[in-house]
Amino acid sequence: MIAGLMPLFGCAAFQNTAAQDRTWSAWYACRAENRTTGVQLVRVDPYGYYTLQANYYRPQFSECMAEKLGLENPNCAITRSRTSGARCG
């Protein structure tokens, strides 16, 4: 049934939100500055929070993302930080 409805709706349902676009832009900017070594962005949720995969903590990556996203705390945009008690207000 879903496959039958796809031609009616096209890909409009799969468009990124503004927050997702902002996070992906930050990722590409950090990557261009070679500050993402050993880190892979796995997923960006509709609110711009991201999930990453890394072999170990990469402070230069977190600092770059915070800088590009205008965040005070480098861990505020990582998905797990929403429940870890990080002050991101």
PyMOL Python script that loads the backbone (N, CA, C, O; Angstrom):
from pymol import cmd

cmd.read_pdbstr("""\
ATOM      1  N   MET A   1       0.818  -1.192   0.000  1.00  0.00           N
ATOM      2  CA  MET A   1       0.000   0.000   0.000  1.00  0.00           C
ATOM      3  C   MET A   1       0.862   1.257   0.000  1.00  0.00           C
ATOM      4  O   MET A   1       0.598   2.191  -0.757  1.00  0.00           O
ATOM      5  N   ILE A   2       1.893   1.286   0.847  1.00  0.00           N
ATOM      6  CA  ILE A   2       2.760   2.465   0.901  1.00  0.00           C
ATOM      7  C   ILE A   2       3.435   2.687  -0.445  1.00  0.00           C
ATOM      8  O   ILE A   2       3.526   3.819  -0.918  1.00  0.00           O
ATOM      9  N   ALA A   3       3.901   1.620  -1.053  1.00  0.00           N
ATOM     10  CA  ALA A   3       4.548   1.741  -2.359  1.00  0.00           C
ATOM     11  C   ALA A   3       3.585   2.300  -3.395  1.00  0.00           C
ATOM     12  O   ALA A   3       4.000   3.017  -4.305  1.00  0.00           O
ATOM     13  N   GLY A   4       2.318   1.981  -3.264  1.00  0.00           N
ATOM     14  CA  GLY A   4       1.318   2.495  -4.192  1.00  0.00           C
ATOM     15  C   GLY A   4       1.054   3.983  -4.005  1.00  0.00           C
ATOM     16  O   GLY A   4       0.657   4.663  -4.951  1.00  0.00           O
ATOM     17  N   LEU A   5       1.265   4.492  -2.809  1.00  0.00           N
ATOM     18  CA  LEU A   5       1.031   5.911  -2.543  1.00  0.00           C
ATOM     19  C   LEU A   5       2.241   6.788  -2.857  1.00  0.00           C
ATOM     20  O   LEU A   5       2.106   8.004  -2.993  1.00  0.00           O
ATOM     21  N   MET A   6       3.407   6.187  -2.971  1.00  0.00           N
ATOM     22  CA  MET A   6       4.620   6.970  -3.220  1.00  0.00           C
ATOM     23  C   MET A   6       4.525   7.852  -4.458  1.00  0.00           C
ATOM     24  O   MET A   6       4.929   9.013  -4.400  1.00  0.00           O
ATOM     25  N   PRO A   7       4.002   7.343  -5.587  1.00  0.00           N
ATOM     26  CA  PRO A   7       3.912   8.225  -6.761  1.00  0.00           C
ATOM     27  C   PRO A   7       3.001   9.430  -6.526  1.00  0.00           C
ATOM     28  O   PRO A   7       3.191  10.475  -7.149  1.00  0.00           O
ATOM     29  N   LEU A   8       2.031   9.299  -5.652  1.00  0.00           N
ATOM     30  CA  LEU A   8       1.122  10.414  -5.381  1.00  0.00           C
ATOM     31  C   LEU A   8       1.795  11.520  -4.577  1.00  0.00           C
ATOM     32  O   LEU A   8       1.528  12.702  -4.792  1.00  0.00           O
ATOM     33  N   PHE A   9       2.664  11.134  -3.656  1.00  0.00           N
ATOM     34  CA  PHE A   9       3.285  12.113  -2.765  1.00  0.00           C
ATOM     35  C   PHE A   9       4.710  12.467  -3.157  1.00  0.00           C
ATOM     36  O   PHE A   9       5.234  13.486  -2.707  1.00  0.00           O
ATOM     37  N   GLY A  10       5.335  11.665  -3.970  1.00  0.00           N
ATOM     38  CA  GLY A  10       6.706  11.930  -4.385  1.00  0.00           C
ATOM     39  C   GLY A  10       7.648  11.873  -3.200  1.00  0.00           C
ATOM     40  O   GLY A  10       7.438  11.108  -2.259  1.00  0.00           O
ATOM     41  N   CYS A  11       8.673  12.680  -3.254  1.00  0.00           N
ATOM     42  CA  CYS A  11       9.680  12.694  -2.192  1.00  0.00           C
ATOM     43  C   CYS A  11       9.472  13.854  -1.226  1.00  0.00           C
ATOM     44  O   CYS A  11      10.331  14.100  -0.379  1.00  0.00           O
ATOM     45  N   ALA A  12       8.385  14.556  -1.327  1.00  0.00           N
ATOM     46  CA  ALA A  12       8.149  15.711  -0.465  1.00  0.00           C
ATOM     47  C   ALA A  12       8.186  15.347   1.010  1.00  0.00           C
ATOM     48  O   ALA A  12       8.597  16.161   1.836  1.00  0.00           O
ATOM     49  N   ALA A  13       7.770  14.155   1.345  1.00  0.00           N
ATOM     50  CA  ALA A  13       7.748  13.728   2.739  1.00  0.00           C
ATOM     51  C   ALA A  13       9.164  13.497   3.284  1.00  0.00           C
ATOM     52  O   ALA A  13       9.350  13.414   4.498  1.00  0.00           O
ATOM     53  N   PHE A  14      10.138  13.395   2.417  1.00  0.00           N
ATOM     54  CA  PHE A  14      11.499  13.104   2.835  1.00  0.00           C
ATOM     55  C   PHE A  14      12.398  14.340   2.839  1.00  0.00           C
ATOM     56  O   PHE A  14      13.618  14.204   2.934  1.00  0.00           O
ATOM     57  N   GLN A  15      11.836  15.518   2.740  1.00  0.00           N
ATOM     58  CA  GLN A  15      12.619  16.750   2.733  1.00  0.00           C
ATOM     59  C   GLN A  15      13.118  17.048   4.144  1.00  0.00           C
ATOM     60  O   GLN A  15      12.393  16.846   5.118  1.00  0.00           O
ATOM     61  N   ASN A  16      14.371  17.535   4.254  1.00  0.00           N
ATOM     62  CA  ASN A  16      14.932  17.895   5.561  1.00  0.00           C
ATOM     63  C   ASN A  16      14.233  19.101   6.154  1.00  0.00           C
ATOM     64  O   ASN A  16      13.704  19.948   5.434  1.00  0.00           O
ATOM     65  N   THR A  17      14.239  19.168   7.481  1.00  0.00           N
ATOM     66  CA  THR A  17      13.767  20.366   8.168  1.00  0.00           C
ATOM     67  C   THR A  17      14.891  21.399   8.133  1.00  0.00           C
ATOM     68  O   THR A  17      16.024  21.071   7.778  1.00  0.00           O
ATOM     69  N   ALA A  18      14.588  22.632   8.497  1.00  0.00           N
ATOM     70  CA  ALA A  18      15.620  23.679   8.549  1.00  0.00           C
ATOM     71  C   ALA A  18      16.697  23.321   9.572  1.00  0.00           C
ATOM     72  O   ALA A  18      17.878  23.581   9.345  1.00  0.00           O
ATOM     73  N   ALA A  19      16.297  22.727  10.693  1.00  0.00           N
ATOM     74  CA  ALA A  19      17.267  22.331  11.722  1.00  0.00           C
ATOM     75  C   ALA A  19      18.199  21.234  11.211  1.00  0.00           C
ATOM     76  O   ALA A  19      19.394  21.247  11.505  1.00  0.00           O
ATOM     77  N   GLN A  20      17.660  20.291  10.453  1.00  0.00           N
ATOM     78  CA  GLN A  20      18.503  19.242   9.873  1.00  0.00           C
ATOM     79  C   GLN A  20      19.487  19.834   8.869  1.00  0.00           C
ATOM     80  O   GLN A  20      20.664  19.474   8.865  1.00  0.00           O
ATOM     81  N   ASP A  21      19.014  20.729   8.030  1.00  0.00           N
ATOM     82  CA  ASP A  21      19.889  21.368   7.048  1.00  0.00           C
ATOM     83  C   ASP A  21      21.013  22.143   7.743  1.00  0.00           C
ATOM     84  O   ASP A  21      22.158  22.123   7.291  1.00  0.00           O
ATOM     85  N   ARG A  22      20.684  22.815   8.825  1.00  0.00           N
ATOM     86  CA  ARG A  22      21.681  23.575   9.583  1.00  0.00           C
ATOM     87  C   ARG A  22      22.758  22.654  10.160  1.00  0.00           C
ATOM     88  O   ARG A  22      23.945  22.978  10.118  1.00  0.00           O
ATOM     89  N   THR A  23      22.342  21.510  10.696  1.00  0.00           N
ATOM     90  CA  THR A  23      23.295  20.553  11.261  1.00  0.00           C
ATOM     91  C   THR A  23      24.160  19.943  10.163  1.00  0.00           C
ATOM     92  O   THR A  23      25.375  19.823  10.327  1.00  0.00           O
ATOM     93  N   TRP A  24      23.549  19.557   9.049  1.00  0.00           N
ATOM     94  CA  TRP A  24      24.341  18.995   7.948  1.00  0.00           C
ATOM     95  C   TRP A  24      25.313  20.034   7.399  1.00  0.00           C
ATOM     96  O   TRP A  24      26.437  19.686   7.038  1.00  0.00           O
ATOM     97  N   SER A  25      24.914  21.282   7.329  1.00  0.00           N
ATOM     98  CA  SER A  25      25.822  22.346   6.870  1.00  0.00           C
ATOM     99  C   SER A  25      27.010  22.493   7.808  1.00  0.00           C
ATOM    100  O   SER A  25      28.144  22.672   7.365  1.00  0.00           O
ATOM    101  N   ALA A  26      26.743  22.416   9.109  1.00  0.00           N
ATOM    102  CA  ALA A  26      27.829  22.485  10.096  1.00  0.00           C
ATOM    103  C   ALA A  26      28.777  21.308   9.917  1.00  0.00           C
ATOM    104  O   ALA A  26      29.996  21.472   9.962  1.00  0.00           O
ATOM    105  N   TRP A  27      28.210  20.117   9.713  1.00  0.00           N
ATOM    106  CA  TRP A  27      29.027  18.912   9.491  1.00  0.00           C
ATOM    107  C   TRP A  27      29.952  19.097   8.287  1.00  0.00           C
ATOM    108  O   TRP A  27      31.151  18.830   8.370  1.00  0.00           O
ATOM    109  N   TYR A  28      29.380  19.558   7.158  1.00  0.00           N
ATOM    110  CA  TYR A  28      30.193  19.727   5.949  1.00  0.00           C
ATOM    111  C   TYR A  28      31.245  20.809   6.131  1.00  0.00           C
ATOM    112  O   TYR A  28      32.350  20.684   5.601  1.00  0.00           O
ATOM    113  N   ALA A  29      30.928  21.873   6.869  1.00  0.00           N
ATOM    114  CA  ALA A  29      31.912  22.929   7.131  1.00  0.00           C
ATOM    115  C   ALA A  29      33.061  22.392   7.990  1.00  0.00           C
ATOM    116  O   ALA A  29      34.225  22.690   7.723  1.00  0.00           O
ATOM    117  N   CYS A  30      32.739  21.606   9.013  1.00  0.00           N
ATOM    118  CA  CYS A  30      33.780  21.012   9.858  1.00  0.00           C
ATOM    119  C   CYS A  30      34.609  20.011   9.061  1.00  0.00           C
ATOM    120  O   CYS A  30      35.825  19.921   9.233  1.00  0.00           O
ATOM    121  N   ARG A  31      33.957  19.276   8.207  1.00  0.00           N
ATOM    122  CA  ARG A  31      34.678  18.311   7.372  1.00  0.00           C
ATOM    123  C   ARG A  31      35.634  19.021   6.418  1.00  0.00           C
ATOM    124  O   ARG A  31      36.746  18.548   6.183  1.00  0.00           O
ATOM    125  N   ALA A  32      35.204  20.152   5.871  1.00  0.00           N
ATOM    126  CA  ALA A  32      36.058  20.932   4.974  1.00  0.00           C
ATOM    127  C   ALA A  32      37.296  21.462   5.706  1.00  0.00           C
ATOM    128  O   ALA A  32      38.349  21.657   5.100  1.00  0.00           O
ATOM    129  N   GLU A  33      37.155  21.690   7.005  1.00  0.00           N
ATOM    130  CA  GLU A  33      38.272  22.160   7.834  1.00  0.00           C
ATOM    131  C   GLU A  33      39.077  20.991   8.411  1.00  0.00           C
ATOM    132  O   GLU A  33      39.976  21.198   9.225  1.00  0.00           O
ATOM    133  N   ASN A  34      38.756  19.775   7.992  1.00  0.00           N
ATOM    134  CA  ASN A  34      39.441  18.556   8.440  1.00  0.00           C
ATOM    135  C   ASN A  34      39.361  18.374   9.960  1.00  0.00           C
ATOM    136  O   ASN A  34      40.341  17.994  10.602  1.00  0.00           O
ATOM    137  N   ARG A  35      38.182  18.651  10.522  1.00  0.00           N
ATOM    138  CA  ARG A  35      37.983  18.514  11.966  1.00  0.00           C
ATOM    139  C   ARG A  35      37.025  17.367  12.301  1.00  0.00           C
ATOM    140  O   ARG A  35      36.503  17.286  13.413  1.00  0.00           O
ATOM    141  N   THR A  36      36.804  16.488  11.328  1.00  0.00           N
ATOM    142  CA  THR A  36      35.884  15.364  11.547  1.00  0.00           C
ATOM    143  C   THR A  36      36.592  14.021  11.457  1.00  0.00           C
ATOM    144  O   THR A  36      35.928  12.989  11.354  1.00  0.00           O
ATOM    145  N   THR A  37      37.904  14.005  11.492  1.00  0.00           N
ATOM    146  CA  THR A  37      38.659  12.763  11.356  1.00  0.00           C
ATOM    147  C   THR A  37      38.216  11.741  12.397  1.00  0.00           C
ATOM    148  O   THR A  37      38.198  12.030  13.593  1.00  0.00           O
ATOM    149  N   GLY A  38      37.862  10.554  11.936  1.00  0.00           N
ATOM    150  CA  GLY A  38      37.455   9.475  12.829  1.00  0.00           C
ATOM    151  C   GLY A  38      36.020   9.564  13.318  1.00  0.00           C
ATOM    152  O   GLY A  38      35.614   8.783  14.179  1.00  0.00           O
ATOM    153  N   VAL A  39      35.243  10.502  12.786  1.00  0.00           N
ATOM    154  CA  VAL A  39      33.854  10.689  13.215  1.00  0.00           C
ATOM    155  C   VAL A  39      32.949  10.582  11.993  1.00  0.00           C
ATOM    156  O   VAL A  39      33.262  11.110  10.926  1.00  0.00           O
ATOM    157  N   GLN A  40      31.837   9.902  12.159  1.00  0.00           N
ATOM    158  CA  GLN A  40      30.850   9.808  11.090  1.00  0.00           C
ATOM    159  C   GLN A  40      29.491  10.226  11.636  1.00  0.00           C
ATOM    160  O   GLN A  40      29.040   9.705  12.656  1.00  0.00           O
ATOM    161  N   LEU A  41      28.846  11.157  10.965  1.00  0.00           N
ATOM    162  CA  LEU A  41      27.493  11.538  11.341  1.00  0.00           C
ATOM    163  C   LEU A  41      26.569  10.434  10.851  1.00  0.00           C
ATOM    164  O   LEU A  41      26.549  10.129   9.659  1.00  0.00           O
ATOM    165  N   VAL A  42      25.807   9.834  11.749  1.00  0.00           N
ATOM    166  CA  VAL A  42      24.958   8.699  11.412  1.00  0.00           C
ATOM    167  C   VAL A  42      23.546   9.153  11.079  1.00  0.00           C
ATOM    168  O   VAL A  42      22.931   8.652  10.138  1.00  0.00           O
ATOM    169  N   ARG A  43      23.033  10.106  11.855  1.00  0.00           N
ATOM    170  CA  ARG A  43      21.630  10.500  11.713  1.00  0.00           C
ATOM    171  C   ARG A  43      21.457  11.904  12.271  1.00  0.00           C
ATOM    172  O   ARG A  43      22.118  12.283  13.237  1.00  0.00           O
ATOM    173  N   VAL A  44      20.565  12.670  11.658  1.00  0.00           N
ATOM    174  CA  VAL A  44      20.177  13.982  12.185  1.00  0.00           C
ATOM    175  C   VAL A  44      18.663  13.963  12.309  1.00  0.00           C
ATOM    176  O   VAL A  44      17.953  13.767  11.323  1.00  0.00           O
ATOM    177  N   ASP A  45      18.165  14.171  13.540  1.00  0.00           N
ATOM    178  CA  ASP A  45      16.711  14.125  13.722  1.00  0.00           C
ATOM    179  C   ASP A  45      16.082  15.450  13.283  1.00  0.00           C
ATOM    180  O   ASP A  45      16.806  16.415  13.036  1.00  0.00           O
ATOM    181  N   PRO A  46      14.760  15.518  13.181  1.00  0.00           N
ATOM    182  CA  PRO A  46      14.095  16.725  12.677  1.00  0.00           C
ATOM    183  C   PRO A  46      14.385  17.997  13.472  1.00  0.00           C
ATOM    184  O   PRO A  46      14.183  19.102  12.969  1.00  0.00           O
ATOM    185  N   TYR A  47      14.860  17.845  14.721  1.00  0.00           N
ATOM    186  CA  TYR A  47      15.160  19.016  15.543  1.00  0.00           C
ATOM    187  C   TYR A  47      16.621  19.435  15.445  1.00  0.00           C
ATOM    188  O   TYR A  47      17.035  20.404  16.081  1.00  0.00           O
ATOM    189  N   GLY A  48      17.402  18.707  14.648  1.00  0.00           N
ATOM    190  CA  GLY A  48      18.797  19.048  14.447  1.00  0.00           C
ATOM    191  C   GLY A  48      19.769  18.314  15.351  1.00  0.00           C
ATOM    192  O   GLY A  48      20.982  18.456  15.200  1.00  0.00           O
ATOM    193  N   TYR A  49      19.250  17.523  16.300  1.00  0.00           N
ATOM    194  CA  TYR A  49      20.138  16.722  17.142  1.00  0.00           C
ATOM    195  C   TYR A  49      20.728  15.613  16.288  1.00  0.00           C
ATOM    196  O   TYR A  49      20.046  15.039  15.438  1.00  0.00           O
ATOM    197  N   TYR A  50      21.997  15.317  16.518  1.00  0.00           N
ATOM    198  CA  TYR A  50      22.631  14.308  15.680  1.00  0.00           C
ATOM    199  C   TYR A  50      23.179  13.146  16.491  1.00  0.00           C
ATOM    200  O   TYR A  50      23.489  13.265  17.676  1.00  0.00           O
ATOM    201  N   THR A  51      23.285  12.020  15.803  1.00  0.00           N
ATOM    202  CA  THR A  51      23.892  10.820  16.353  1.00  0.00           C
ATOM    203  C   THR A  51      25.170  10.593  15.567  1.00  0.00           C
ATOM    204  O   THR A  51      25.180  10.683  14.339  1.00  0.00           O
ATOM    205  N   LEU A  52      26.233  10.301  16.274  1.00  0.00           N
ATOM    206  CA  LEU A  52      27.494  10.101  15.580  1.00  0.00           C
ATOM    207  C   LEU A  52      28.122   8.786  15.962  1.00  0.00           C
ATOM    208  O   LEU A  52      27.755   8.164  16.959  1.00  0.00           O
ATOM    209  N   GLN A  53      29.070   8.375  15.157  1.00  0.00           N
ATOM    210  CA  GLN A  53      29.838   7.178  15.424  1.00  0.00           C
ATOM    211  C   GLN A  53      31.303   7.589  15.425  1.00  0.00           C
ATOM    212  O   GLN A  53      31.791   8.190  14.467  1.00  0.00           O
ATOM    213  N   ALA A  54      32.003   7.257  16.515  1.00  0.00           N
ATOM    214  CA  ALA A  54      33.421   7.600  16.625  1.00  0.00           C
ATOM    215  C   ALA A  54      34.127   6.523  17.427  1.00  0.00           C
ATOM    216  O   ALA A  54      33.525   5.882  18.289  1.00  0.00           O
ATOM    217  N   ASN A  55      35.386   6.333  17.144  1.00  0.00           N
ATOM    218  CA  ASN A  55      36.174   5.346  17.879  1.00  0.00           C
ATOM    219  C   ASN A  55      36.445   5.801  19.301  1.00  0.00           C
ATOM    220  O   ASN A  55      36.529   4.974  20.210  1.00  0.00           O
ATOM    221  N   TYR A  56      36.580   7.084  19.504  1.00  0.00           N
ATOM    222  CA  TYR A  56      36.791   7.662  20.827  1.00  0.00           C
ATOM    223  C   TYR A  56      36.404   9.135  20.767  1.00  0.00           C
ATOM    224  O   TYR A  56      36.174   9.674  19.685  1.00  0.00           O
ATOM    225  N   TYR A  57      36.333   9.778  21.910  1.00  0.00           N
ATOM    226  CA  TYR A  57      35.891  11.170  21.987  1.00  0.00           C
ATOM    227  C   TYR A  57      36.821  12.067  21.185  1.00  0.00           C
ATOM    228  O   TYR A  57      38.042  11.988  21.322  1.00  0.00           O
ATOM    229  N   ARG A  58      36.255  12.900  20.369  1.00  0.00           N
ATOM    230  CA  ARG A  58      36.996  13.824  19.509  1.00  0.00           C
ATOM    231  C   ARG A  58      36.615  15.266  19.873  1.00  0.00           C
ATOM    232  O   ARG A  58      35.661  15.808  19.316  1.00  0.00           O
ATOM    233  N   PRO A  59      37.344  15.887  20.793  1.00  0.00           N
ATOM    234  CA  PRO A  59      36.960  17.242  21.195  1.00  0.00           C
ATOM    235  C   PRO A  59      36.987  18.251  20.049  1.00  0.00           C
ATOM    236  O   PRO A  59      36.172  19.173  20.029  1.00  0.00           O
ATOM    237  N   GLN A  60      37.900  18.097  19.101  1.00  0.00           N
ATOM    238  CA  GLN A  60      37.950  19.054  17.998  1.00  0.00           C
ATOM    239  C   GLN A  60      36.678  18.996  17.157  1.00  0.00           C
ATOM    240  O   GLN A  60      36.246  20.012  16.613  1.00  0.00           O
ATOM    241  N   PHE A  61      36.080  17.817  17.048  1.00  0.00           N
ATOM    242  CA  PHE A  61      34.824  17.688  16.310  1.00  0.00           C
ATOM    243  C   PHE A  61      33.688  18.379  17.072  1.00  0.00           C
ATOM    244  O   PHE A  61      32.944  19.175  16.498  1.00  0.00           O
ATOM    245  N   SER A  62      33.560  18.071  18.355  1.00  0.00           N
ATOM    246  CA  SER A  62      32.488  18.676  19.162  1.00  0.00           C
ATOM    247  C   SER A  62      32.621  20.189  19.201  1.00  0.00           C
ATOM    248  O   SER A  62      31.623  20.904  19.104  1.00  0.00           O
ATOM    249  N   GLU A  63      33.832  20.677  19.339  1.00  0.00           N
ATOM    250  CA  GLU A  63      34.056  22.122  19.372  1.00  0.00           C
ATOM    251  C   GLU A  63      33.716  22.768  18.040  1.00  0.00           C
ATOM    252  O   GLU A  63      33.144  23.857  18.004  1.00  0.00           O
ATOM    253  N   CYS A  64      34.063  22.104  16.950  1.00  0.00           N
ATOM    254  CA  CYS A  64      33.735  22.640  15.629  1.00  0.00           C
ATOM    255  C   CYS A  64      32.227  22.705  15.420  1.00  0.00           C
ATOM    256  O   CYS A  64      31.705  23.723  14.964  1.00  0.00           O
ATOM    257  N   MET A  65      31.527  21.624  15.750  1.00  0.00           N
ATOM    258  CA  MET A  65      30.074  21.619  15.579  1.00  0.00           C
ATOM    259  C   MET A  65      29.421  22.693  16.437  1.00  0.00           C
ATOM    260  O   MET A  65      28.500  23.372  15.981  1.00  0.00           O
ATOM    261  N   ALA A  66      29.882  22.857  17.668  1.00  0.00           N
ATOM    262  CA  ALA A  66      29.330  23.897  18.542  1.00  0.00           C
ATOM    263  C   ALA A  66      29.576  25.273  17.938  1.00  0.00           C
ATOM    264  O   ALA A  66      28.693  26.131  17.945  1.00  0.00           O
ATOM    265  N   GLU A  67      30.761  25.473  17.426  1.00  0.00           N
ATOM    266  CA  GLU A  67      31.109  26.760  16.806  1.00  0.00           C
ATOM    267  C   GLU A  67      30.205  27.041  15.606  1.00  0.00           C
ATOM    268  O   GLU A  67      29.662  28.138  15.479  1.00  0.00           O
ATOM    269  N   LYS A  68      30.048  26.071  14.746  1.00  0.00           N
ATOM    270  CA  LYS A  68      29.243  26.256  13.529  1.00  0.00           C
ATOM    271  C   LYS A  68      27.752  26.382  13.838  1.00  0.00           C
ATOM    272  O   LYS A  68      27.027  27.068  13.119  1.00  0.00           O
ATOM    273  N   LEU A  69      27.291  25.724  14.905  1.00  0.00           N
ATOM    274  CA  LEU A  69      25.878  25.778  15.266  1.00  0.00           C
ATOM    275  C   LEU A  69      25.557  26.901  16.248  1.00  0.00           C
ATOM    276  O   LEU A  69      24.393  27.125  16.581  1.00  0.00           O
ATOM    277  N   GLY A  70      26.594  27.613  16.714  1.00  0.00           N
ATOM    278  CA  GLY A  70      26.382  28.709  17.648  1.00  0.00           C
ATOM    279  C   GLY A  70      25.977  28.249  19.033  1.00  0.00           C
ATOM    280  O   GLY A  70      25.189  28.915  19.705  1.00  0.00           O
ATOM    281  N   LEU A  71      26.512  27.107  19.468  1.00  0.00           N
ATOM    282  CA  LEU A  71      26.172  26.560  20.782  1.00  0.00           C
ATOM    283  C   LEU A  71      27.278  26.839  21.788  1.00  0.00           C
ATOM    284  O   LEU A  71      28.460  26.812  21.447  1.00  0.00           O
ATOM    285  N   GLU A  72      26.889  27.105  23.021  1.00  0.00           N
ATOM    286  CA  GLU A  72      27.857  27.364  24.078  1.00  0.00           C
ATOM    287  C   GLU A  72      28.499  26.064  24.565  1.00  0.00           C
ATOM    288  O   GLU A  72      29.705  26.016  24.806  1.00  0.00           O
ATOM    289  N   ASN A  73      27.697  25.021  24.708  1.00  0.00           N
ATOM    290  CA  ASN A  73      28.177  23.728  25.188  1.00  0.00           C
ATOM    291  C   ASN A  73      28.360  22.796  23.984  1.00  0.00           C
ATOM    292  O   ASN A  73      27.390  22.514  23.281  1.00  0.00           O
ATOM    293  N   PRO A  74      29.586  22.312  23.732  1.00  0.00           N
ATOM    294  CA  PRO A  74      29.822  21.467  22.560  1.00  0.00           C
ATOM    295  C   PRO A  74      28.988  20.192  22.509  1.00  0.00           C
ATOM    296  O   PRO A  74      28.841  19.615  21.432  1.00  0.00           O
ATOM    297  N   ASN A  75      28.445  19.738  23.615  1.00  0.00           N
ATOM    298  CA  ASN A  75      27.675  18.496  23.618  1.00  0.00           C
ATOM    299  C   ASN A  75      26.174  18.690  23.449  1.00  0.00           C
ATOM    300  O   ASN A  75      25.431  17.709  23.477  1.00  0.00           O
ATOM    301  N   CYS A  76      25.713  19.899  23.276  1.00  0.00           N
ATOM    302  CA  CYS A  76      24.277  20.161  23.252  1.00  0.00           C
ATOM    303  C   CYS A  76      23.542  19.610  22.038  1.00  0.00           C
ATOM    304  O   CYS A  76      22.342  19.349  22.124  1.00  0.00           O
ATOM    305  N   ALA A  77      24.204  19.429  20.943  1.00  0.00           N
ATOM    306  CA  ALA A  77      23.503  18.970  19.742  1.00  0.00           C
ATOM    307  C   ALA A  77      23.572  17.468  19.551  1.00  0.00           C
ATOM    308  O   ALA A  77      22.925  16.932  18.651  1.00  0.00           O
ATOM    309  N   ILE A  78      24.343  16.778  20.378  1.00  0.00           N
ATOM    310  CA  ILE A  78      24.442  15.334  20.247  1.00  0.00           C
ATOM    311  C   ILE A  78      23.199  14.710  20.869  1.00  0.00           C
ATOM    312  O   ILE A  78      22.802  15.096  21.968  1.00  0.00           O
ATOM    313  N   THR A  79      22.595  13.773  20.201  1.00  0.00           N
ATOM    314  CA  THR A  79      21.336  13.174  20.631  1.00  0.00           C
ATOM    315  C   THR A  79      21.367  12.717  22.083  1.00  0.00           C
ATOM    316  O   THR A  79      20.420  12.976  22.826  1.00  0.00           O
ATOM    317  N   ARG A  80      22.424  12.050  22.498  1.00  0.00           N
ATOM    318  CA  ARG A  80      22.457  11.524  23.859  1.00  0.00           C
ATOM    319  C   ARG A  80      22.465  12.636  24.910  1.00  0.00           C
ATOM    320  O   ARG A  80      22.110  12.383  26.061  1.00  0.00           O
ATOM    321  N   SER A  81      22.854  13.847  24.551  1.00  0.00           N
ATOM    322  CA  SER A  81      22.926  14.940  25.516  1.00  0.00           C
ATOM    323  C   SER A  81      21.559  15.432  25.963  1.00  0.00           C
ATOM    324  O   SER A  81      21.440  16.067  27.011  1.00  0.00           O
ATOM    325  N   ARG A  82      20.534  15.146  25.186  1.00  0.00           N
ATOM    326  CA  ARG A  82      19.203  15.610  25.585  1.00  0.00           C
ATOM    327  C   ARG A  82      18.753  14.972  26.877  1.00  0.00           C
ATOM    328  O   ARG A  82      17.927  15.538  27.592  1.00  0.00           O
ATOM    329  N   THR A  83      19.278  13.813  27.186  1.00  0.00           N
ATOM    330  CA  THR A  83      18.857  13.136  28.411  1.00  0.00           C
ATOM    331  C   THR A  83      19.980  13.027  29.425  1.00  0.00           C
ATOM    332  O   THR A  83      19.784  12.441  30.490  1.00  0.00           O
ATOM    333  N   SER A  84      21.157  13.575  29.124  1.00  0.00           N
ATOM    334  CA  SER A  84      22.296  13.409  30.028  1.00  0.00           C
ATOM    335  C   SER A  84      22.420  14.539  31.042  1.00  0.00           C
ATOM    336  O   SER A  84      23.340  14.530  31.860  1.00  0.00           O
ATOM    337  N   GLY A  85      21.524  15.500  31.005  1.00  0.00           N
ATOM    338  CA  GLY A  85      21.581  16.584  31.960  1.00  0.00           C
ATOM    339  C   GLY A  85      22.450  17.758  31.512  1.00  0.00           C
ATOM    340  O   GLY A  85      22.696  18.667  32.305  1.00  0.00           O
ATOM    341  N   ALA A  86      22.914  17.763  30.282  1.00  0.00           N
ATOM    342  CA  ALA A  86      23.726  18.865  29.789  1.00  0.00           C
ATOM    343  C   ALA A  86      22.889  20.142  29.771  1.00  0.00           C
ATOM    344  O   ALA A  86      21.721  20.125  29.382  1.00  0.00           O
ATOM    345  N   ARG A  87      23.492  21.237  30.192  1.00  0.00           N
ATOM    346  CA  ARG A  87      22.781  22.521  30.186  1.00  0.00           C
ATOM    347  C   ARG A  87      22.923  23.139  28.820  1.00  0.00           C
ATOM    348  O   ARG A  87      24.001  23.598  28.446  1.00  0.00           O
ATOM    349  N   CYS A  88      21.841  23.152  28.076  1.00  0.00           N
ATOM    350  CA  CYS A  88      21.881  23.618  26.694  1.00  0.00           C
ATOM    351  C   CYS A  88      20.938  24.769  26.434  1.00  0.00           C
ATOM    352  O   CYS A  88      20.788  25.183  25.284  1.00  0.00           O
ATOM    353  N   GLY A  89      20.305  25.294  27.447  1.00  0.00           N
ATOM    354  CA  GLY A  89      19.309  26.334  27.287  1.00  0.00           C
ATOM    355  C   GLY A  89      19.834  27.587  26.762  1.00  0.00           C
ATOM    356  O   GLY A  89      19.082  28.545  26.583  1.00  0.00           O
TER     357      GLY A  89
END
""", "prot")
cmd.dss("prot")
cmd.show_as("cartoon", "prot")
cmd.util.cbc("prot")
cmd.orient("prot")
